[in-house]
């Protein structure tokens, strides 16, 4: 993700806000109100090697997905991803996570990835499991129980 992706990423987030909020915690109004500043700060953090953000674009250069590595430290990172409502069901998340696992090991020198998803989000859980992630521990409790996964990367 680059600085010039800001407008397209914001459009993606706004367009899919309800879709995402039905599956994961909503980002909140402040995220959208302060988006330009947040985006610039994230790009700066990415340039410093603290995180790695990637966007998926369609044939019209519209963002249809994001795949991110955050909390990068000691050869490990947390994987996050989201696919636009209009682009789900086509295997994009599975392919994007697969590619991110390759990039994480080859380009970023990572050895382990962590990920979490809603316990009720069977599609997201399947994406992780198809990509070699294994569940660690039992789902959390509360309003939106979470399931956590880990994967050792091939070097």
GROMACS elastic network, one bead per residue, 0.5 to 0.9 nm:
[ bonds ]
;  ai    aj funct       b0    kb
    1     4     6  0.82449   500
    1     5     6  0.64201   500
    1     6     6  0.86911   500
    1    43     6  0.72791   500
    1    46     6  0.86301   500
    1    52     6  0.79232   500
    1    53     6  0.52816   500
    1    55     6  0.59281   500
    1    66     6  0.89322   500
    2     5     6  0.54362   500
    2     6     6  0.76597   500
    2    39     6  0.89965   500
    2    40     6  0.88674   500
    2    43     6  0.63599   500
    2    53     6  0.85292   500
    2    54     6  0.86262   500
    3     6     6  0.59100   500
    3    39     6  0.71776   500
    3    40     6  0.62793   500
    3    42     6  0.89678   500
    3    43     6  0.62038   500
    3    44     6  0.88544   500
    4     7     6  0.72956   500
    4     8     6  0.83840   500
    5     8     6  0.54367   500
    5     9     6  0.59515   500
    5    10     6  0.84940   500
    5    39     6  0.88465   500
    5    55     6  0.85397   500
    5    63     6  0.86817   500
    6     9     6  0.52274   500
    6    10     6  0.60541   500
    6    11     6  0.85766   500
    6    35     6  0.81189   500
    6    36     6  0.67332   500
    6    39     6  0.63700   500
    6    40     6  0.81282   500
    7    10     6  0.52068   500
    7    11     6  0.62002   500
    7    12     6  0.86710   500
    7    36     6  0.83349   500
    8    11     6  0.50897   500
    8    12     6  0.62046   500
    8    13     6  0.87125   500
    8    61     6  0.84273   500
    8    62     6  0.63260   500
    8    63     6  0.59736   500
    9    12     6  0.50029   500
    9    13     6  0.62126   500
    9    14     6  0.86320   500
    9    39     6  0.89977   500
    9    55     6  0.80650   500
    9    62     6  0.84351   500
    9    63     6  0.61920   500
    9    64     6  0.88232   500
    9    65     6  0.88456   500
    9    66     6  0.85732   500
   10    13     6  0.50730   500
   10    14     6  0.60780   500
   10    15     6  0.84195   500
   10    32     6  0.75719   500
   10    35     6  0.71701   500
   10    36     6  0.84770   500
   11    14     6  0.51787   500
   11    15     6  0.59039   500
   11    16     6  0.84557   500
   11    62     6  0.86229   500
   11    63     6  0.80484   500
   12    15     6  0.52373   500
   12    16     6  0.61377   500
   12    17     6  0.83311   500
   12    62     6  0.77918   500
   12    63     6  0.59070   500
   12    64     6  0.67380   500
   12    65     6  0.79051   500
   12    84     6  0.71706   500
   13    16     6  0.53168   500
   13    17     6  0.56670   500
   13    20     6  0.85897   500
   13    32     6  0.83956   500
   13    84     6  0.85041   500
   14    17     6  0.51870   500
   14    18     6  0.83816   500
   14    32     6  0.78312   500
   15    18     6  0.79308   500
   15    19     6  0.85064   500
   15    84     6  0.82190   500
   15    85     6  0.88378   500
   16    19     6  0.51540   500
   16    20     6  0.60494   500
   16    21     6  0.84565   500
   16    83     6  0.88136   500
   16    84     6  0.61114   500
   16    85     6  0.64652   500
   16    86     6  0.89295   500
   17    20     6  0.52818   500
   17    21     6  0.59818   500
   17    22     6  0.86500   500
   17    26     6  0.73615   500
   17    27     6  0.82810   500
   18    21     6  0.50210   500
   18    22     6  0.62415   500
   18    23     6  0.89482   500
   18    26     6  0.81780   500
   19    22     6  0.54850   500
   19    23     6  0.70890   500
   19    84     6  0.80921   500
   19    85     6  0.64159   500
   20    23     6  0.53182   500
   20    24     6  0.58958   500
   20    25     6  0.77827   500
   20    26     6  0.70852   500
   20    82     6  0.78910   500
   20    83     6  0.88507   500
   20    84     6  0.84297   500
   20    85     6  0.82487   500
   21    24     6  0.51447   500
   21    25     6  0.55337   500
   21    27     6  0.79252   500
   22    25     6  0.77931   500
   22    26     6  0.81772   500
   23    26     6  0.87435   500
   23   117     6  0.88485   500
   23   118     6  0.69889   500
   23   120     6  0.81671   500
   23   121     6  0.67829   500
   23   144     6  0.89368   500
   24    27     6  0.88784   500
   24   117     6  0.78705   500
   24   118     6  0.67408   500
   24   121     6  0.89315   500
   24   144     6  0.79665   500
   25    28     6  0.85416   500
   25   144     6  0.83410   500
   26    29     6  0.87284   500
   27    30     6  0.78458   500
   27    31     6  0.59587   500
   27    32     6  0.80402   500
   28    31     6  0.57092   500
   28    32     6  0.73425   500
   29    32     6  0.54319   500
   29    33     6  0.62016   500
   29    34     6  0.86408   500
   30    34     6  0.58651   500
   30    35     6  0.79736   500
   31    34     6  0.54783   500
   31    35     6  0.56237   500
   31    38     6  0.78129   500
   32    36     6  0.83891   500
   33    36     6  0.81768   500
   34    37     6  0.57110   500
   34    38     6  0.61871   500
   34    39     6  0.86392   500
   35    38     6  0.50390   500
   35    39     6  0.58909   500
   35    40     6  0.85431   500
   36    39     6  0.51982   500
   36    40     6  0.63044   500
   36    41     6  0.87207   500
   37    40     6  0.52386   500
   37    41     6  0.62696   500
   37    42     6  0.86864   500
   38    41     6  0.51075   500
   38    42     6  0.61374   500
   38    43     6  0.86253   500
   39    42     6  0.50976   500
   39    43     6  0.61860   500
   39    44     6  0.86249   500
   40    43     6  0.51740   500
   40    44     6  0.62766   500
   40    45     6  0.87081   500
   41    44     6  0.50571   500
   41    45     6  0.62016   500
   41    46     6  0.85651   500
   42    46     6  0.60289   500
   42    47     6  0.85615   500
   42    51     6  0.80147   500
   42    53     6  0.85008   500
   43    47     6  0.62011   500
   43    48     6  0.86643   500
   43    51     6  0.88012   500
   43    52     6  0.87897   500
   43    53     6  0.82350   500
   44    47     6  0.50708   500
   44    48     6  0.63816   500
   44    49     6  0.88536   500
   45    48     6  0.50118   500
   45    49     6  0.64715   500
   45    50     6  0.54742   500
   45    51     6  0.64138   500
   45    52     6  0.85933   500
   46    49     6  0.50135   500
   46    50     6  0.55347   500
   46    52     6  0.55243   500
   46    53     6  0.72220   500
   47    50     6  0.76082   500
   47    51     6  0.82046   500
   47    52     6  0.85320   500
   48    51     6  0.79587   500
   49    52     6  0.71278   500
   49    72     6  0.79370   500
   49   108     6  0.86899   500
   50    69     6  0.88745   500
   50    70     6  0.70979   500
   50    71     6  0.69171   500
   50    72     6  0.56360   500
   50    73     6  0.77674   500
   51    68     6  0.75232   500
   51    69     6  0.55401   500
   51    71     6  0.65597   500
   51    72     6  0.58194   500
   51    77     6  0.82297   500
   52    67     6  0.85123   500
   52    68     6  0.57246   500
   52    69     6  0.50085   500
   52    70     6  0.66150   500
   52    72     6  0.83902   500
   52   104     6  0.89766   500
   52   108     6  0.87181   500
   53    66     6  0.73151   500
   53    67     6  0.62012   500
   53    69     6  0.63264   500
   53    70     6  0.81658   500
   54    65     6  0.84329   500
   54    66     6  0.56963   500
   54    67     6  0.52238   500
   54    68     6  0.59777   500
   54    69     6  0.86662   500
   54   100     6  0.88110   500
   55    63     6  0.64190   500
   55    64     6  0.75839   500
   55    65     6  0.57036   500
   55    67     6  0.63742   500
   55    68     6  0.84816   500
   56    61     6  0.88018   500
   56    62     6  0.82563   500
   56    63     6  0.56625   500
   56    64     6  0.55668   500
   56    66     6  0.59642   500
   56    67     6  0.79227   500
   56    83     6  0.85261   500
   56    92     6  0.88344   500
   56    96     6  0.81269   500
   57    60     6  0.75406   500
   57    61     6  0.51602   500
   57    62     6  0.51748   500
   57    64     6  0.54136   500
   57    65     6  0.69731   500
   58    61     6  0.52222   500
   58    62     6  0.54935   500
   58    63     6  0.65383   500
   58    64     6  0.64343   500
   59    62     6  0.74712   500
   60    63     6  0.88616   500
   61    64     6  0.88945   500
   63    66     6  0.78011   500
   63    84     6  0.81328   500
   64    82     6  0.85182   500
   64    83     6  0.58828   500
   64    84     6  0.50103   500
   64    85     6  0.83830   500
   64    86     6  0.79979   500
   64    87     6  0.65032   500
   65    81     6  0.73209   500
   65    82     6  0.55321   500
   65    84     6  0.58041   500
   65    87     6  0.82030   500
   65    92     6  0.83003   500
   65    93     6  0.80576   500
   65    96     6  0.87368   500
   66    80     6  0.80297   500
   66    81     6  0.53766   500
   66    82     6  0.54113   500
   66    83     6  0.65424   500
   66    84     6  0.88536   500
   66    96     6  0.85953   500
   67    79     6  0.72908   500
   67    80     6  0.57731   500
   67    82     6  0.67311   500
   67    83     6  0.86738   500
   67    93     6  0.85839   500
   67    96     6  0.69770   500
   67    97     6  0.72184   500
   67   100     6  0.73761   500
   68    78     6  0.79649   500
   68    79     6  0.57254   500
   68    80     6  0.50941   500
   68    81     6  0.61168   500
   68   100     6  0.83347   500
   69    72     6  0.69035   500
   69    77     6  0.57800   500
   69    78     6  0.54005   500
   69    80     6  0.64172   500
   69    81     6  0.88784   500
   69   100     6  0.85312   500
   69   104     6  0.82466   500
   69   113     6  0.84861   500
   70    73     6  0.88985   500
   70    77     6  0.56487   500
   70    78     6  0.51898   500
   70    79     6  0.66549   500
   70    80     6  0.78457   500
   71    76     6  0.78108   500
   71    77     6  0.52917   500
   71    78     6  0.59576   500
   71    79     6  0.89934   500
   72    75     6  0.71249   500
   72    76     6  0.57088   500
   72    78     6  0.71178   500
   72   110     6  0.84314   500
   73    76     6  0.54526   500
   73    77     6  0.64549   500
   73   110     6  0.87012   500
   74    77     6  0.83975   500
   74   110     6  0.80659   500
   74   111     6  0.88205   500
   75   108     6  0.85544   500
   75   109     6  0.66451   500
   75   111     6  0.52829   500
   75   112     6  0.64723   500
   75   113     6  0.86896   500
   76   109     6  0.89424   500
   76   110     6  0.55235   500
   76   111     6  0.60107   500
   76   113     6  0.56067   500
   76   114     6  0.76585   500
   77   104     6  0.86751   500
   77   110     6  0.74148   500
   77   111     6  0.87624   500
   77   112     6  0.67604   500
   77   113     6  0.51379   500
   77   114     6  0.62556   500
   77   115     6  0.87084   500
   78   112     6  0.87436   500
   78   113     6  0.56278   500
   78   115     6  0.55792   500
   78   116     6  0.83964   500
   78   150     6  0.89869   500
   79    97     6  0.84009   500
   79   100     6  0.85653   500
   79   113     6  0.63554   500
   79   114     6  0.59191   500
   79   115     6  0.51114   500
   79   116     6  0.80234   500
   80    97     6  0.88953   500
   80   114     6  0.88842   500
   80   115     6  0.65424   500
   80   116     6  0.78070   500
   80   117     6  0.88384   500
   81    93     6  0.74545   500
   81    96     6  0.84264   500
   81    97     6  0.77626   500
   82    93     6  0.74816   500
   83    86     6  0.83272   500
   83    87     6  0.64636   500
   83    88     6  0.63188   500
   83    92     6  0.75468   500
   83    93     6  0.65573   500
   84    87     6  0.52490   500
   84    88     6  0.64621   500
   85    88     6  0.55600   500
   85    89     6  0.89762   500
   86    89     6  0.87638   500
   87    90     6  0.66807   500
   87    91     6  0.89242   500
   87    92     6  0.75215   500
   88    91     6  0.72971   500
   88    92     6  0.70831   500
   88    93     6  0.78055   500
   89    92     6  0.76012   500
   89    93     6  0.86670   500
   89   123     6  0.89563   500
   90    93     6  0.81314   500
   90    94     6  0.89530   500
   91    94     6  0.53140   500
   91    95     6  0.61740   500
   91    96     6  0.85224   500
   91   127     6  0.86043   500
   92    95     6  0.51330   500
   92    96     6  0.58771   500
   92    97     6  0.84548   500
   93    96     6  0.50433   500
   93    97     6  0.60083   500
   93    98     6  0.83964   500
   93   124     6  0.81738   500
   93   127     6  0.65941   500
   94    97     6  0.53281   500
   94    98     6  0.61167   500
   94    99     6  0.86621   500
   94   124     6  0.88597   500
   94   126     6  0.84798   500
   94   127     6  0.50372   500
   94   128     6  0.75263   500
   94   130     6  0.72099   500
   94   131     6  0.70471   500
   95    98     6  0.50321   500
   95    99     6  0.61526   500
   95   100     6  0.85439   500
   95   127     6  0.87596   500
   95   131     6  0.87816   500
   96    99     6  0.51254   500
   96   100     6  0.60636   500
   96   101     6  0.86471   500
   97   101     6  0.61989   500
   97   102     6  0.87366   500
   97   127     6  0.76264   500
   97   128     6  0.76275   500
   97   131     6  0.70276   500
   98   101     6  0.52735   500
   98   102     6  0.66161   500
   98   103     6  0.88920   500
   98   130     6  0.87863   500
   98   131     6  0.59449   500
   99   102     6  0.51189   500
   99   103     6  0.62174   500
   99   104     6  0.85011   500
  100   104     6  0.57990   500
  100   105     6  0.85503   500
  101   104     6  0.50816   500
  101   105     6  0.64261   500
  101   106     6  0.85721   500
  101   110     6  0.89656   500
  101   113     6  0.80069   500
  101   131     6  0.83290   500
  101   151     6  0.89482   500
  101   153     6  0.68670   500
  101   154     6  0.86630   500
  102   105     6  0.54782   500
  102   106     6  0.59481   500
  102   107     6  0.79739   500
  102   153     6  0.79801   500
  102   154     6  0.81143   500
  102   155     6  0.89570   500
  103   106     6  0.50971   500
  103   107     6  0.51059   500
  103   108     6  0.65887   500
  103   109     6  0.84797   500
  103   110     6  0.88177   500
  104   107     6  0.58728   500
  104   109     6  0.62616   500
  104   110     6  0.53790   500
  104   111     6  0.78006   500
  104   112     6  0.86492   500
  104   113     6  0.83819   500
  104   153     6  0.79776   500
  105   108     6  0.57916   500
  105   111     6  0.61385   500
  105   112     6  0.84126   500
  105   153     6  0.61769   500
  105   154     6  0.66244   500
  105   155     6  0.57157   500
  106   109     6  0.58309   500
  106   110     6  0.77973   500
  106   154     6  0.87395   500
  106   155     6  0.68734   500
  107   110     6  0.82591   500
  109   155     6  0.77843   500
  110   113     6  0.77071   500
  110   153     6  0.72277   500
  110   155     6  0.81424   500
  111   151     6  0.85385   500
  111   152     6  0.59114   500
  111   154     6  0.70500   500
  111   155     6  0.69553   500
  112   150     6  0.71615   500
  112   151     6  0.56878   500
  112   153     6  0.54890   500
  112   154     6  0.89375   500
  113   133     6  0.84602   500
  113   149     6  0.83520   500
  113   150     6  0.56387   500
  113   151     6  0.52657   500
  113   152     6  0.65673   500
  113   153     6  0.73600   500
  114   133     6  0.82817   500
  114   148     6  0.73698   500
  114   149     6  0.56987   500
  114   151     6  0.65359   500
  115   128     6  0.80386   500
  115   133     6  0.82991   500
  115   147     6  0.84677   500
  115   148     6  0.57896   500
  115   149     6  0.51273   500
  115   150     6  0.62777   500
  115   151     6  0.86104   500
  116   119     6  0.88604   500
  116   125     6  0.86257   500
  116   146     6  0.64952   500
  116   147     6  0.55328   500
  116   149     6  0.59956   500
  116   150     6  0.87349   500
  117   120     6  0.83155   500
  117   121     6  0.68556   500
  117   124     6  0.66891   500
  117   125     6  0.67998   500
  117   145     6  0.85609   500
  117   146     6  0.54922   500
  117   147     6  0.54866   500
  117   148     6  0.66270   500
  117   149     6  0.84788   500
  118   121     6  0.51857   500
  118   122     6  0.82256   500
  118   124     6  0.80309   500
  118   125     6  0.81144   500
  118   139     6  0.87189   500
  118   144     6  0.64569   500
  118   145     6  0.58939   500
  118   147     6  0.60637   500
  118   148     6  0.88225   500
  119   122     6  0.72253   500
  119   125     6  0.77448   500
  119   139     6  0.64893   500
  119   140     6  0.82648   500
  119   144     6  0.75385   500
  119   145     6  0.54661   500
  119   147     6  0.52213   500
  119   148     6  0.88414   500
  120   123     6  0.88391   500
  120   125     6  0.86624   500
  120   144     6  0.81564   500
  120   145     6  0.76276   500
  120   146     6  0.81651   500
  120   147     6  0.89576   500
  121   124     6  0.55315   500
  121   125     6  0.63310   500
  121   126     6  0.87231   500
  122   125     6  0.50378   500
  122   126     6  0.60581   500
  122   127     6  0.86482   500
  123   126     6  0.50969   500
  123   127     6  0.63038   500
  123   128     6  0.88681   500
  124   127     6  0.50431   500
  124   128     6  0.64521   500
  124   129     6  0.86837   500
  125   128     6  0.52732   500
  125   129     6  0.61920   500
  125   130     6  0.85924   500
  125   147     6  0.82362   500
  125   149     6  0.88887   500
  126   129     6  0.50034   500
  126   130     6  0.58980   500
  126   131     6  0.84567   500
  127   130     6  0.52715   500
  127   131     6  0.63883   500
  127   133     6  0.87990   500
  128   131     6  0.51605   500
  128   132     6  0.65975   500
  128   133     6  0.52504   500
  128   134     6  0.77972   500
  128   149     6  0.76662   500
  128   150     6  0.89734   500
  129   132     6  0.52430   500
  129   134     6  0.63652   500
  129   135     6  0.82268   500
  129   149     6  0.86035   500
  130   133     6  0.74026   500
  131   151     6  0.85590   500
  132   150     6  0.85483   500
  132   151     6  0.63532   500
  132   152     6  0.84675   500
  133   149     6  0.57373   500
  133   150     6  0.52444   500
  133   152     6  0.80267   500
  134   148     6  0.83567   500
  134   149     6  0.51988   500
  134   150     6  0.55435   500
  134   151     6  0.64089   500
  135   138     6  0.80202   500
  135   147     6  0.70650   500
  135   148     6  0.57485   500
  135   150     6  0.65962   500
  136   139     6  0.87343   500
  136   147     6  0.77911   500
  136   148     6  0.57267   500
  136   149     6  0.53828   500
  136   150     6  0.68352   500
  137   140     6  0.87242   500
  137   147     6  0.78726   500
  137   148     6  0.72077   500
  137   149     6  0.84958   500
  138   146     6  0.88170   500
  138   147     6  0.69206   500
  138   148     6  0.81228   500
  139   145     6  0.60180   500
  139   146     6  0.53637   500
  139   148     6  0.72818   500
  140   144     6  0.82170   500
  140   146     6  0.52046   500
  140   147     6  0.66250   500
  140   148     6  0.87883   500
  141   144     6  0.71964   500
  141   146     6  0.74499   500
  142   145     6  0.55638   500
  142   146     6  0.87771   500
